[in-house]
């Protein structure tokens, strides 16, 4: 393998760089064939289809660097799958088992996680707002469909009269008429 280094003012660019000294190796990767629960113990309720397990003995360090390394294993598992989607990210779980808990590490991670979460929430605010709007609209639609049907049944009104009684805008009445008809 040939490495190339380019130098510019204050910047070095290297190509074909090997990351890390060794081939990454996780202690265990457990892959479930399907979605069935294969273990009865409650500890395994967190399992997904692809599970990366790391065991740390009491003398191994457990710090943020270790957690990044294990997250890297998960990303490599996802990124090196034979086909796109073979290892969906929402089906990968990472677990660290250790004889003793290191509370300082977990406090530090919690603190950084809150900062990261707040930053992500701000970046995704528009997407989140849109999803909330969509969810509210969907619930409102479900409510209106139920109300239309109830008014029709209890008061014996036609669908048009029920929608008028609920003050559903005329522009939306055709949509509601279609949805109520589908659910009948």
N, C-alpha and C positions, 0 to 999 in steps of 0.2 A: 504494500500500500504506500502511495506517495503522498506526503503532506506538503502543503503549500502555505506559506505565510506571506501576507501582504501587510505593509506598514504604511500608515498615513499619519498625518499630524495628530498625535495623541490617541490613535486607534490602531489596534492590531487585529487583523482578521486571519483566522486559520481555517483551512478546509479539511474535511475528512478527519475530524478530531475524535479520538476514542474517549468516551466519557467514562471515567472510573478505571481502576486498575484491573478489576476482575470481572468475569461474566457474572451478572446479577443472579443470585440464587435465593429463592425464598425457602424457608424451612419446610412448609407444606403448602400445596395448592389442592384443595378438595373441590371436585366438580360434580355436582348433582346431575344425573341424567335427565331428570324432569323436575317438575315443581313439587313433588311429594315430599313430605317430611320424613326423613330417614332416621332421625334420632329423637328419642323421647325426652332426653335431658333438656331442661329449659335453656341452658347455655347455648344450645344449637338453634334456638328459635331465631337468632339473628342471621342465620345462614341464608345465603342466596344461591344462585346457580354456581357462581365462581367464588371461591373463598380462599383468601391468602392468609395463612396463619404463621405468625412469627413467635417463637418461644425465646424468651430472654431469661437466662439464669440470674440468680441474685447478684452476680458479680459483673454482668454485662451492663453497659450504660443504657439508660432509657432516657433519651432527650429528644429535643425537636428534630435534630439531625436524623435520628433513628426513625422517627415517624415519617419524615420526608422520604427516606430511603424506601420504606414499606409502601408509601403512596406511589413512589416511582415504579415499584414492582407491579402495582395494579395498573398503572398507565402503560407499562410495557406489555402486560398481558392483553390489554385492550388494543393497543396500537400495533402489535405484531400478529394479531389474529389473521388467519389466511384470507378471510373475506370481511369486508365492511359489515359490521353488525353481528358477526359471529360471537363476539363477547361484548354485549351491551353494557355500558357503564353502570346502568341502574341495577345490573345483576352481579356486581362485584362487591364483595365485602372484605374488609381488612380487619384482622383481629390480632392483638398483641397479648400474649400470655406471659406473665412474669410472677415470680414467687412473691415479690414485695412491690407495693405501689409506691411510686415516686410522686408525692403530692405537689412538690414544687414544679415539676414538669407539667402536670395537668393544670395547675393554676395558671402557669405561663401560657399554655395552649388555649385555655378558656379565655384569657385576656386578649390574646391575639385573634382568636376566633371571633370575638365580639367586634373587634375593630374591623376585621375582614368582612363579617356579616353586614355591618353598618355601611361599609364602602360598597359592597355588592348591591345592597338594597337601594342605595342612592343611584348607582349605575343602571339598575334595572327598574327604576321607579316607573318609567313610562310603560314598560312591559307588564309590571305588576298592576299598575292602575288599569290597564286595558283588560287584564284577566279578571280583576275585581269587577269592573264594569260589566264584562261578559257574564260573570257568575250572577251578579245582581239582576241583569236583564233576563237570564235564564230562569231564575227563581220567580221574578215578576210574571214571566210568561206562564210558568207552571201554575202560579196562583190564579191568574186571569182565566186560564183554561178551566181550572177547577170551579172558579166562581161562576163562569158562564154555564157550565153543566149543572151546577147546583140551582141556579136561578131558573134555568129551563125546566128542571124537574120539579122544584118546589112551587114555583109560581105559574108553571105551564106556559111560559113565554116562548116565542120563537127565538132562534139564535140571534137574529138581528136586533130584536127588542131587548134581549138579555145584554148584548154588547152595548147598546145605547144606554141601558140602565146603569151599566158600569162605567159609562163615559169613555169607552175605548175609542180613540180617534178613528174617524172613517178610513184614513189611509192604512190603518193596521187591521181593520175588520176582516178583510179577505184572508190575511195570514191566519188570524185566529179561527175563522170559519173552517179553513183547511185543517188546522191542527185539531180542533174539536171533532171534526168529522173523522179524522184518522183514529182518534182515541175511542170512538163510539163502537 
